[in-house]
Amino acid sequence: MPAAVRSIWLMPSNDDETLLASLVRDLADRFGTPVFQPHLTLRGDTTTETAALTEAIAAAARQVPVFAEPISSVDITEAYFRAFYARFAVSPTLATLKRSLDPAEAGSFLPHISLLYGTLPAEQTAPAAAAMGRRLAGRRITFDRISVVRSGQDIPISEWSILATAPLTGS
């Protein structure tokens, strides 16, 4: 069994999660890639204990109320976990959460919600990304909770699971 690796995810509201999950499924069907739960990673793979991460997300959630951010673009890269994604600007709220939960990586923060995982040639994904960009650019995604998730590069995507959640309650 892989090591106990966890991540911290910012989660879209139920309505936005439903929309994004349908896009993930559609792209997975189209390109033969894995299906996963849409999320914005605030802290990537860490072996920090679940209890400490749960305390950290609770504290961060108390700092920030439910908020919405516009999608700035839909981009593609060669990175497996960022092959096709909706990108967001580093807003003050997102920056606050990143600094609170992953200060060591705050300077390299690229807020995004992946829509497809994989290693596909750009000529395959670029037309779909352009169409998706026209559809989603400027659309506001509401975020309402932070989760600690059992996930990681060495854990099969089908085995990722939410371990703890804290609703955003700040004022």
C-alpha positions, 0 to 999 in steps of 0.5 A: 500500500502506498505511503499515507499521502494527503493533500488539501483541496479547495472545493467548489460548491455543489452546483459548480462541482456538478458542472465541473464533474460533468466536464471531467467525465465528458473529457475522460470519455472523449480522451480515454483518461481517468475520472476524478473529483474537481478541486483546486489544490491548496497544498499538494502531496504531504505526509503531515498527519491528518489531525494536523491538517484537519486543524489547519483547514479548520483555522483557514476556513474560519478566515475566509467566507464562501467566495467566487472566482472567475475562470481566467482561461482554460489552458493545456500543458504536458504535466499529467495532473494539469493537462487541461485545466481552468485557471484562476488569478491569484486573488487576495482570498486564494493567496490568503488560503495558500499562505495559510496552508502551504506557505513554502509554496505560496510564491509559485501558486498557480490556482486551477481546477484540472479538467483532464489528467493525462499525457496527450499531445497538444494537437489532440487537446488544444481544440477542445481547450479552446472551445472550453475556454470560450464556454467557461472564460469569466464564469464564476466558480463558488468555493465553499469548503476545504478538504483534507484528501488521501491522494497523491501521485503514487495513489491510484486516482480511483482510491483518492478519498476525502478524510476531513472537510471544513466549511468556509465560515469567515466574515 
